[in-house]
Amino acid sequence: MHGATTQTGERSAQQALSLEAYAWRNRGIGVRFSPPRGNRSRHLPQRCQALHNERQRRVKTKGEKQLTRQSYQQGYVSNPIRTRRGLVFRIRYRLRTADGKWVHKSETLENLSGKKAARAVLDQRIRESQNRPIETINFTVQHIVDALWRPYLDRKQVKPSTKRSYDCELRVHILPALGAIRIANVSPLHIERLLQSRLEGGSSPKTVRNLVGLLQSIFSVAVDNDLIPRSPVRDRHKPRVTRCEKPVWSPHQLRLIVDSVPKGHRSLFQCAMLTGARLGELLGLQWKHVDFDAHKLEIKQALWEGQLVQPKTEGSARVIYFGPSLLAALASQKQNSNHNESDDFVFCKDDGSPLNPDVLRRDVLYPTLDRLGIARNSRSAGFHTFRHSAATIVNQKTGNLKLVQKLLGHSNLSTTADVYTHTSADADRSAALALEEAIFGDLFQVVPRFGTWNKNAALN
């Protein structure tokens, strides 16, 4: 009787101990009950089973926040498999779904040095899969572009002209090659093949470099939303671009161009020559932006595809002062125009609608350059050359890059210095003579100027 009582008491104690061991979990308190030291070995199987169950289930902690226990999976790496592409390895691991279930995922790895490298890739995949919802795994590049990247452009208030350029690249090149691929499966090799196909197709390095920037923007959005740990676009994907010197017209050439265009467009060309403004900014000018008394005009908007949009950058919204020559041209333009109300365009068609920049280039500027014999190349001698020429002339006359930056409306001074200011042959020659004179002083006073050799002195 005494023995039965003892056995019954031990079973009751074990049941009470087991209930206490699990009580912390039911109460939501993260403190585990430890059995007495003397009985620890007796209850070791129960404790191991409880620990195993604890690793495998979803629990609620303090604050009722739903969490997923860390997975202790090791995954699987195959032995080397010989294929036509060389040795490959297959790895398998599990991913947890949003409802707590597991799905199996397998991959084939190429170009690895051995099984140890494959194991490193597998470990990285397992670390990346922690706490990653299953719905993000099936996102393709097309999904990222439509669901995340386009709204990002809207938040950044990207200009419509820039969006149109992006859409063209996406529609023609990026989405046909990458659109159906899952975002997590896009590798640097995919990017490399896309860029090589563009270069082989005749695209310039500058165009391909712009494409790399667009790809970086798309995959950066995916990284910021924790859909992928790292962008597949690398710095080595950017081709080297050799900067070409933009053409610049001399003051004499500028006067010839303005005097040779049809009279109806002469005021517009003179305004482009004397302000350095972008063509879209000039076509978006309304009479309310011209102050004849203060001799200034305000750049507050631009014309794009027949619509008024914001200037290119914050620095592009600016005030440009003008002298008596442009004052007379604008006064004549307003006097001869049938549309001179406050909201009317300064430069417009007979019906008051804005001018088309493509028509101006094709039917007015290019024929004028051809008649004058001024060389022009495709996409390098348009209205933007007025802008480069104005910047170069102002810089040569004043030596003040800050003034040039403000005139052109650049946000960064480096853009003005590196792209829009150029030196003339006379300026280069003056620099060489100044250096020589500083070093040798008056030793070579008898050396004649370039192009003015004294034939008699040469004979002597």
C-alpha positions in Angstrom: 0.0 0.0 0.0 2.8 2.3 0.9 4.5 1.5 -2.4 1.4 2.2 -4.4 0.9 5.5 -2.6 4.5 6.4 -3.4 4.1 5.5 -7.1 0.9 7.5 -7.4 2.5 10.5 -5.7 5.4 10.4 -8.2 3.1 10.3 -11.2 1.2 13.3 -9.7 4.4 15.2 -9.2 5.5 14.5 -12.8 2.1 15.7 -14.1 2.4 18.8 -12.1 5.9 19.4 -13.3 4.9 18.9 -16.9 2.0 21.4 -16.5 4.4 23.9 -14.9 6.9 23.4 -17.7 4.3 24.4 -20.3 2.5 27.1 -18.2 5.0 29.8 -19.3 4.0 29.3 -22.9 0.3 29.4 -22.3 0.6 32.6 -20.3 2.7 34.3 -23.0 5.6 34.9 -20.7 9.1 34.2 -22.1 10.6 32.6 -19.0 11.0 28.8 -19.1 10.3 26.8 -15.9 13.3 24.7 -14.9 12.6 21.4 -12.9 14.5 20.8 -9.7 18.2 19.9 -10.2 17.8 16.5 -8.6 15.1 15.4 -11.1 16.5 17.0 -14.2 17.9 13.8 -15.7 14.6 11.9 -15.0 12.6 14.3 -17.2 15.2 14.8 -20.0 13.2 13.1 -22.8 10.1 15.3 -22.0 12.2 18.4 -22.0 13.8 17.5 -25.4 10.4 16.8 -26.9 9.1 20.2 -25.6 12.1 22.0 -27.0 11.6 20.3 -30.4 7.9 21.3 -30.4 8.9 24.8 -29.5 11.2 25.2 -32.5 8.5 24.0 -34.9 5.4 26.0 -34.0 4.3 29.6 -34.3 3.8 31.4 -30.9 2.7 34.7 -29.5 5.1 36.6 -27.3 4.6 39.7 -25.2 2.4 42.3 -26.9 0.6 39.5 -28.9 3.0 39.9 -31.8 2.9 37.0 -34.2 6.4 35.6 -34.8 7.9 32.6 -36.6 10.5 30.5 -34.9 13.9 30.4 -36.6 14.4 27.4 -38.8 17.2 25.1 -38.1 17.2 23.5 -41.6 20.5 22.4 -43.1 19.4 22.1 -46.7 20.9 19.7 -49.3 23.8 20.0 -51.7 24.3 17.4 -54.3 27.6 16.0 -55.5 29.1 17.6 -58.7 27.0 16.8 -61.7 28.8 16.8 -65.1 26.9 18.7 -67.9 27.7 20.3 -71.2 28.1 23.6 -69.4 30.5 22.0 -66.9 30.1 20.9 -63.3 26.9 22.0 -61.6 25.5 21.5 -58.1 21.8 21.2 -57.1 20.7 22.6 -53.8 17.4 22.2 -52.0 16.0 24.1 -49.1 12.6 25.1 -47.6 10.8 28.4 -47.6 8.1 29.3 -45.1 4.8 30.6 -46.5 2.8 33.5 -45.1 0.4 31.0 -43.3 3.3 29.2 -41.6 3.6 26.2 -44.0 6.7 25.1 -45.8 7.4 24.8 -49.5 10.5 23.2 -51.1 12.7 25.1 -53.5 15.5 23.8 -55.6 18.2 25.6 -57.7 21.0 24.6 -60.0 24.3 26.4 -59.4 26.9 26.8 -62.1 30.5 28.2 -62.2 31.4 27.2 -58.6 34.8 26.0 -57.5 33.4 23.0 -55.5 30.9 21.6 -53.1 32.1 23.9 -50.3 31.2 27.0 -52.5 27.8 25.4 -53.2 27.2 24.9 -49.5 28.1 28.6 -48.9 25.5 29.6 -51.5 22.9 27.3 -49.8 23.6 28.8 -46.4 23.2 32.3 -47.9 19.8 31.3 -49.4 18.6 29.9 -46.1 19.6 33.1 -44.3 17.9 35.2 -46.9 14.7 33.1 -46.6 14.2 33.9 -42.9 11.0 35.7 -42.2 10.4 36.2 -46.0 6.7 36.0 -47.0 6.0 33.6 -49.8 4.1 36.2 -51.9 7.3 38.1 -52.6 9.0 35.0 -54.0 6.8 34.9 -57.1 7.2 38.6 -58.0 8.6 39.1 -61.5 10.4 42.1 -62.9 7.2 43.1 -64.6 5.4 43.1 -61.2 8.1 45.2 -59.6 7.9 47.8 -62.4 4.1 48.1 -62.3 3.5 47.8 -58.6 6.5 49.6 -57.0 8.7 51.4 -59.5 6.1 53.4 -61.3 4.5 54.7 -58.1 8.1 55.6 -56.9 8.5 57.8 -60.0 5.2 59.5 -59.2 6.3 60.2 -55.7 9.6 61.7 -57.0 7.6 63.9 -59.5 9.7 62.7 -62.4 9.1 64.8 -65.6 6.7 63.3 -68.2 9.5 63.5 -70.8 11.7 61.4 -68.6 8.9 58.9 -68.0 8.4 58.6 -71.7 12.0 57.8 -72.3 11.9 55.2 -69.5 8.8 53.6 -71.0 10.4 53.3 -74.4 13.4 51.5 -72.9 11.2 49.2 -70.9 8.9 48.3 -73.7 11.5 47.7 -76.3 14.5 46.2 -74.4 14.1 45.5 -70.7 10.7 43.8 -70.3 11.0 41.5 -73.3 14.3 40.2 -71.8 13.6 40.3 -68.1 9.9 40.9 -67.5 8.9 37.3 -66.9 11.8 36.4 -64.7 11.2 36.3 -61.0 12.9 39.2 -59.3 14.9 36.9 -57.0 16.3 34.9 -59.9 17.7 37.8 -61.9 21.5 37.5 -61.8 24.3 39.8 -63.0 24.7 37.4 -65.9 21.2 38.3 -67.1 22.1 42.0 -67.0 25.4 41.3 -68.8 23.7 39.5 -71.7 21.1 42.3 -72.1 23.8 45.0 -72.2 25.9 43.0 -74.7 22.9 42.6 -77.0 22.4 46.3 -77.0 26.0 47.1 -77.8 26.1 44.4 -80.5 22.9 46.0 -81.9 24.6 49.3 -82.5 23.7 51.2 -79.4 26.3 53.8 -78.2 28.1 53.4 -74.9 26.2 56.5 -73.6 22.8 54.9 -74.4 23.8 51.6 -72.7 25.1 53.5 -69.7 21.7 55.2 -69.4 20.1 51.8 -69.6 22.3 50.6 -66.7 21.1 53.6 -64.7 17.4 52.7 -65.4 18.0 49.1 -64.3 19.7 50.3 -61.1 16.7 52.4 -60.3 14.3 49.4 -60.7 16.3 46.9 -58.7 17.0 49.5 -56.0 13.3 49.8 -55.4 13.2 46.0 -54.9 16.1 46.1 -52.5 14.5 48.9 -50.5 11.3 46.8 -50.1 13.3 43.8 -48.9 12.4 41.7 -51.9 16.0 40.9 -52.8 19.1 41.3 -50.6 21.2 42.9 -53.3 20.8 44.4 -56.8 22.1 42.3 -59.7 23.3 45.4 -61.4 27.0 46.0 -60.8 29.3 48.9 -61.5 31.3 46.9 -64.0 28.2 46.8 -66.2 28.6 50.5 -67.0 30.5 50.9 -70.2 33.1 53.6 -70.5 31.9 56.7 -72.3 34.2 59.0 -74.1 33.0 62.5 -73.7 32.8 64.4 -77.0 33.3 68.1 -77.2 29.9 69.7 -78.1 29.9 72.2 -81.0 29.9 75.9 -80.2 29.1 78.7 -82.5 31.2 81.9 -82.5 29.6 85.3 -82.0 30.0 85.9 -85.8 28.2 82.6 -86.6 25.4 83.4 -84.1 24.7 86.8 -85.8 24.7 85.1 -89.2 22.2 82.5 -88.1 19.8 85.0 -86.5 20.0 87.3 -89.5 19.4 84.4 -92.0 16.3 82.8 -90.4 12.8 83.8 -91.7 11.7 87.1 -90.2 8.7 85.5 -88.4 11.1 83.4 -86.3 13.9 85.9 -85.8 12.8 87.1 -82.4 12.7 83.5 -81.1 16.2 82.8 -82.4 17.5 86.0 -80.9 16.0 85.2 -77.6 17.7 81.7 -77.7 21.0 83.4 -78.6 20.9 86.0 -75.8 19.4 84.1 -72.9 20.8 80.5 -73.2 17.4 79.2 -72.2 16.2 75.7 -73.2 13.9 75.6 -76.2 11.0 74.2 -74.2 11.4 77.1 -71.7 11.3 79.7 -74.5 8.2 78.1 -76.1 6.5 78.0 -72.7 7.0 81.8 -72.2 3.8 83.8 -71.8 3.6 87.6 -71.9 3.0 87.7 -68.2 6.5 86.4 -67.7 8.1 89.3 -69.6 8.7 92.5 -67.6 9.7 95.3 -70.1 10.2 97.9 -67.4 12.7 95.8 -65.4 14.2 94.3 -68.5 13.8 90.7 -67.3 11.9 87.5 -68.1 10.9 84.7 -65.7 11.3 81.0 -66.4 8.5 79.4 -64.5 7.4 76.6 -66.9 8.3 74.7 -70.0 6.5 73.3 -73.0 6.5 69.5 -73.6 4.3 67.7 -76.1 2.0 70.7 -76.2 1.6 70.7 -72.5 2.9 73.1 -69.8 5.1 71.4 -67.3 7.5 72.4 -64.5 11.0 73.4 -65.4 13.6 70.6 -65.5 15.0 71.2 -62.0 14.5 73.5 -59.1 17.4 75.7 -60.3 15.7 76.0 -63.7 13.1 78.3 -62.3 14.9 81.6 -62.6 15.0 85.2 -63.7 17.0 86.2 -66.8 17.8 89.9 -67.4 18.2 91.2 -71.0 19.7 94.2 -72.7 18.4 96.7 -75.2 18.9 94.4 -78.2 16.6 91.7 -76.8 14.2 94.4 -75.5 13.7 95.7 -79.0 13.2 92.2 -80.4 10.6 91.3 -77.8 8.8 94.6 -78.2 8.6 94.1 -81.9 7.4 90.6 -81.4 4.5 91.8 -79.2 3.6 94.6 -81.5 3.4 92.3 -84.6 1.6 89.5 -82.8 -2.2 89.0 -82.8 -1.9 87.3 -79.4 -0.4 89.7 -76.9 -2.6 89.1 -73.8 -1.1 88.2 -70.5 -1.8 84.4 -70.9 -0.8 84.3 -74.6 2.4 82.6 -75.7 5.2 84.9 -76.7 6.2 82.7 -79.6 3.2 81.0 -81.2 1.4 80.0 -84.4 -1.1 82.3 -86.1 -3.9 80.7 -84.2 -2.2 81.3 -80.8 -1.2 77.6 -80.2 2.4 76.9 -79.2 5.1 76.1 -81.7 6.4 72.6 -82.4 10.1 72.2 -81.5 10.7 69.4 -84.0 9.3 71.5 -86.8 11.5 74.4 -85.8 14.6 72.2 -85.9 13.7 70.4 -89.1 12.2 73.3 -91.2 14.0 76.4 -89.8 17.3 75.8 -88.0 18.8 73.0 -90.1 18.1 74.6 -93.5 19.6 77.8 -92.2 22.8 76.1 -91.1 23.0 74.3 -94.4 22.7 77.5 -96.4 25.4 79.2 -94.3 27.7 76.2 -94.6 27.9 75.7 -90.8 28.7 72.0 -90.1 26.2 70.1 -88.1 26.0 66.5 -87.0 23.0 64.4 -86.0 21.7 65.3 -82.5 24.7 67.7 -81.8 23.8 70.9 -83.6 20.3 71.8 -82.5 18.9 74.6 -80.4 21.0 73.4 -77.5 24.0 74.7 -79.2 22.7 78.2 -78.6 22.9 77.2 -74.9 26.5 75.9 -75.1 27.6 79.0 -77.0 26.0 81.4 -74.5 27.7 79.7 -71.6 31.1 79.7 -73.3 30.9 83.4 -74.3 29.8 84.6 -70.8 32.5 82.5 -69.2 35.2 83.9 -71.5 34.1 87.5 -71.0 33.5 87.3 -67.2 35.5 84.3 -65.9 32.6 83.8 -63.4 31.2 80.3 -63.6 28.6 81.1 -60.9 27.1 83.7 -63.3 27.0 81.1 -66.1 25.3 78.6 -63.8 22.6 81.0 -62.8 22.0 82.0 -66.4 21.6 78.4 -67.6 19.6 77.4 -64.5 21.9 74.5 -63.5 21.5 72.9 -60.0 25.2 71.9 -59.9 28.1 74.1 -60.8 30.0 71.0 -62.0 27.5 70.6 -64.8 28.2 74.1 -66.0 32.0 73.7 -65.8 32.3 70.2 -67.3 29.6 70.2 -70.0 28.6 73.7 -71.0 31.7 75.8 -71.0 34.3 75.5 -73.8 37.5 77.2 -74.7 38.3 78.8 -78.0 41.5 78.4 -80.0 42.4 82.0 -79.2 42.0 81.3 -75.5 44.1 78.2 -75.7 46.8 80.1 -77.6 46.8 82.9 -75.0 47.2 80.3 -72.2 50.2 78.8 -73.9 51.9 82.2 -74.5 51.1 83.3 -70.9 52.9 80.2 -69.5 55.9 80.7 -71.8 56.2 84.3 -70.8 56.0 83.5 -67.1 58.8 81.0 -67.4 61.2 82.7 -69.9 60.3 86.3 -69.3 61.6 88.6 -72.1 64.1 86.2 -73.6 61.9 85.6 -76.7 60.5 89.0 -77.4 61.6 88.8 -81.0 59.4 85.6 -81.6 56.6 86.8 -83.9 52.9 86.0 -83.1 51.3 83.0 -84.6 50.3 83.5 -88.2 52.4 86.8 -88.6 55.8 85.5 -89.5 58.2 88.1 -90.9 59.5 86.6 -94.1 62.4 89.0 -94.2 63.5 88.1 -90.7 63.2 84.5 -91.6 65.5 85.0 -94.6 68.1 86.7 -92.4 
